[in-house]
């Protein structure tokens, strides 16, 4: 039973950054903006969070720094794509490359340094309960934030007037503009929110998942988060399920290596990314599935004067 609990805890830890980054990107894409810079924002959040935590000795300050780093980096994307109307795909890819390079330069002095880990929750009388105690009441704080964030985004998008407005912009920004909706303002806020989530996901990597700084430690998780949004057909609850599915695949390949299976470690390490490709291929086989809930204006630049 202890082994099972430990595996479930590891799956939750592996799924949390995927869930947070994907939920943020879902809001961005619901507004009609396609930001392929999630990987870059995640890695900048990771180096910013670890650096602030290391310099101040407080992982909580590191967590705030990670969020701020992701938000600031996403603001650069917003200015380029929303104000200057650059191509969203090219700008997002450039943002990822910039983030990977800049984080490596910023984190040079942090390599090999001990990190400050965010403490797990400890509620007397509850955390010590058999089986469910550690699973429900002994996780790291970002785990609870990820679940609350998912619920909040579900409520916001489908139960509030502002969420309906955001979705209408994603479906037809020209029609929304004709109704007097400030399209650019809504999209700026959505992009910054997505960047803050990506930064928080990166902070989880360097403050919880592996409390240290390692260059390129995001290891493609930003791309998996992007795939999760498509896999979930732009639905928050499906993003939650997908994140834990991919988190489980990641953990299973680690345990397979630990059990000494006679399979090359490189192949096992490929499993999460191979699973991503397989899922996308299966989804894309049916055009009706891939178009389900997809914002009609996704990736299209908006020109108010056009």
C-alpha positions in Angstrom: 0.0 0.0 0.0 2.9 2.4 0.8 4.3 1.7 -2.7 1.0 2.5 -4.3 0.6 5.7 -2.3 4.1 6.8 -3.3 3.5 6.1 -6.9 0.2 8.2 -6.8 2.1 11.0 -5.1 4.7 10.9 -7.8 2.1 11.0 -10.5 0.5 14.0 -8.9 3.8 15.8 -8.7 4.6 15.0 -12.3 1.2 16.1 -13.6 0.9 19.4 -11.7 3.2 21.5 -13.9 1.6 20.1 -17.0 -1.9 20.9 -15.7 -1.0 24.5 -14.7 0.7 25.3 -18.0 -2.1 23.7 -20.0 -4.9 25.5 -18.1 -3.1 28.9 -18.7 -2.7 28.1 -22.4 -6.3 27.0 -22.7 -7.5 30.5 -21.5 -5.1 32.1 -24.0 -6.4 30.0 -26.9 -10.0 30.5 -25.9 -9.3 34.2 -26.6 -8.1 33.3 -30.1 -4.4 33.6 -29.5 -2.0 30.8 -30.1 1.1 31.1 -27.9 3.7 28.5 -28.7 6.1 30.0 -26.2 4.9 28.0 -23.3 8.2 26.1 -23.1 10.2 29.3 -23.0 8.0 30.9 -20.3 8.2 27.7 -18.2 11.9 27.6 -18.2 12.1 31.3 -17.4 9.8 30.7 -14.5 12.0 27.8 -13.3 15.2 29.9 -13.3 13.5 33.0 -11.9 11.9 31.0 -9.1 15.0 29.1 -8.2 17.2 32.2 -8.4 14.9 34.3 -6.1 14.6 31.4 -3.7 18.3 30.8 -3.6 19.1 34.5 -3.1 16.5 35.2 -0.5 16.2 31.8 1.2 12.5 31.8 0.8 10.8 29.4 -1.6 7.6 31.5 -1.4 9.4 34.6 -2.8 10.8 32.2 -5.4 7.2 31.2 -6.3 6.1 34.8 -6.7 9.2 35.5 -8.8 8.4 32.5 -11.1 4.9 33.8 -11.7 6.2 37.3 -12.4 8.9 36.0 -14.8 6.3 34.1 -16.8 4.0 37.0 -16.9 6.7 39.5 -18.0 7.9 37.1 -20.7 4.3 36.6 -22.0 3.9 40.4 -22.1 6.7 40.5 -24.6 4.7 38.0 -26.7 1.6 40.1 -26.3 3.2 43.3 -27.4 4.7 41.6 -30.5 1.5 39.8 -31.6 -1.3 42.0 -30.4 0.1 45.5 -30.7 2.5 45.0 -33.6 0.5 42.2 -35.2 3.4 39.8 -35.8 2.8 36.2 -36.8 1.8 34.3 -33.6 3.4 31.0 -34.6 6.8 32.5 -35.4 6.7 34.8 -32.4 5.9 32.0 -30.0 8.7 29.8 -31.4 11.1 32.7 -31.1 9.9 33.2 -27.5 10.7 29.6 -26.7 14.2 29.8 -28.2 14.9 33.1 -26.4 13.7 31.6 -23.1 15.9 28.5 -23.4 19.0 30.6 -24.2 18.4 33.3 -21.7 17.6 30.9 -18.9 20.8 29.1 -19.5 22.8 32.3 -19.3 20.9 33.5 -16.1 21.2 30.2 -14.4 25.0 29.6 -14.9 25.8 30.6 -11.4 23.0 28.5 -9.9 24.2 25.2 -11.3 25.0 22.7 -8.5 23.6 25.0 -5.8 21.2 23.5 -3.2 17.6 24.7 -3.6 14.9 25.6 -1.2 11.9 23.3 -1.5 8.3 24.4 -0.9 7.2 22.4 2.2 4.3 20.0 1.9 1.0 20.6 3.7 0.8 19.1 7.1 -2.5 19.1 8.9 -2.4 17.4 12.3 -4.8 14.5 12.4 -5.5 14.5 8.7 -2.1 14.1 7.0 -1.4 11.0 9.1 -4.6 9.2 8.0 -4.0 5.9 6.3 -3.7 6.0 2.5 -5.8 9.2 1.8 -3.9 11.3 4.4 -0.8 12.0 2.3 -2.7 12.0 -1.0 -5.3 14.6 0.0 -3.7 16.5 2.9 0.1 16.1 2.5 0.8 17.5 -1.0 2.8 20.5 -1.9 0.9 23.9 -2.1 1.1 24.2 -5.9 -0.8 20.9 -6.2 -3.8 22.5 -4.5 -3.3 25.7 -6.5 -3.5 23.6 -9.7 -6.8 22.0 -8.7 -8.3 25.3 -7.6 -7.1 26.9 -10.8 -8.8 24.3 -12.9 -12.1 24.7 -11.1 -11.8 28.5 -11.3 -11.1 28.5 -15.0 -14.1 26.2 -15.6 -16.4 28.5 -13.6 -14.9 31.6 -15.3 -15.3 30.4 -18.9 -18.7 28.9 -18.6 -20.5 30.7 -15.8 -19.5 34.3 -16.0 -20.2 37.1 -18.4 -16.6 38.0 -18.8 -15.8 34.3 -19.7 -18.5 34.3 -22.3 -17.1 37.5 -23.7 -13.6 36.0 -23.9 -15.0 32.9 -25.7 -16.9 35.1 -28.2 -13.7 36.9 -29.0 -12.0 33.6 -29.7 -14.9 32.5 -32.0 -15.1 35.8 -33.9 -12.9 38.8 -33.0 -14.4 40.9 -35.8 -18.0 40.4 -34.5 -16.9 41.0 -30.9 -15.2 44.3 -32.1 -18.4 45.3 -33.9 -20.3 44.9 -30.7 -17.9 47.3 -28.9 -15.9 44.7 -27.1 -12.2 45.7 -26.5 -10.6 42.7 -28.2 -7.0 43.7 -27.6 -7.5 44.4 -23.9 -9.1 41.0 -23.3 -6.4 39.2 -25.2 -3.6 41.0 -23.4 -5.1 39.9 -20.0 -5.5 36.3 -21.3 -1.9 36.1 -22.6 -0.5 37.5 -19.3 -2.6 35.0 -17.3 -1.3 32.2 -19.5 2.3 33.4 -19.0 1.8 33.6 -15.2 0.5 30.0 -15.2 3.5 28.9 -17.3 5.8 30.6 -14.9 4.1 29.0 -12.0 4.5 25.6 -13.7 8.2 26.3 -14.1 8.5 27.3 -10.5 7.0 24.0 -9.5 9.8 22.3 -11.5 12.6 24.1 -9.6 11.0 24.5 -6.2 9.1 21.2 -5.8 9.7 18.6 -8.5 13.5 18.9 -8.5 14.5 21.7 -6.1 17.6 22.8 -8.0 18.5 24.5 -11.2 19.4 22.4 -14.3 19.6 23.9 -17.7 16.7 22.9 -20.0 14.9 21.3 -17.0 11.5 21.9 -18.5 12.5 19.1 -20.9 9.7 19.6 -23.4 6.9 19.9 -20.9 5.7 23.1 -22.5 5.1 21.3 -25.7 3.2 18.5 -23.9 1.0 21.3 -22.3 0.2 22.7 -25.7 -0.7 19.2 -26.9 -2.9 18.7 -23.9 -5.1 21.7 -24.8 -5.8 20.1 -28.2 -6.2 16.6 -26.6 -8.8 18.1 -24.2 -10.6 19.9 -27.0 -10.3 23.1 -25.1 -12.2 21.8 -22.0 -10.7 22.4 -18.6 -11.8 19.2 -17.0 -10.4 17.2 -19.8 -7.1 19.0 -19.4 -7.1 17.8 -15.8 -7.6 14.2 -16.9 -5.1 14.5 -19.7 -2.4 16.0 -17.4 -2.7 13.1 -15.0 -2.6 10.6 -17.9 0.6 12.0 -19.2 2.0 12.4 -15.6 1.2 8.7 -15.1 3.1 7.8 -18.3 6.1 9.8 -17.2 6.2 8.1 -13.8 5.6 4.6 -15.1 8.7 4.9 -17.4 10.8 5.9 -14.3 9.5 3.0 -12.3 10.2 0.7 -15.3 13.8 1.8 -15.3 13.9 1.2 -11.5 12.6 -2.3 -11.9 15.4 -3.1 -14.3 13.4 -3.9 -17.4 15.7 -4.8 -20.2 14.6 -1.9 -22.4 17.0 0.9 -23.4 16.6 3.8 -21.0 16.4 6.2 -24.1 13.3 4.4 -25.3 11.6 4.6 -21.9 12.4 8.3 -21.7 10.7 8.8 -25.0 7.4 7.3 -23.8 5.7 10.6 -22.6 6.5 12.3 -25.9 5.6 9.2 -28.0 2.3 9.1 -26.1 1.7 12.8 -27.0 2.2 12.0 -30.7 0.0 9.0 -30.6 -2.8 10.9 -28.9 -2.6 13.8 -31.4 -2.6 11.4 -34.3 -5.7 9.6 -33.0 -7.5 12.9 -32.4 -6.6 14.4 -35.8 -7.9 11.4 -37.7 -11.5 12.7 -37.3 -11.8 16.4 -38.5 -15.0 16.7 -36.4 -13.1 15.9 -33.2 -10.2 18.3 -33.8 -12.6 21.1 -34.6 -14.8 20.4 -31.5 -14.7 23.6 -29.3 -11.7 25.0 -31.3 -11.9 28.8 -31.3 -12.6 29.9 -34.9 -10.2 32.9 -34.7 -7.3 30.9 -33.1 -4.0 32.1 -34.4 -5.4 34.9 -36.5 -4.2 38.4 -36.0 -6.7 41.1 -35.2 -6.6 44.5 -37.0 -9.1 46.9 -35.4 -8.9 49.3 -38.4 -9.3 46.6 -41.0 
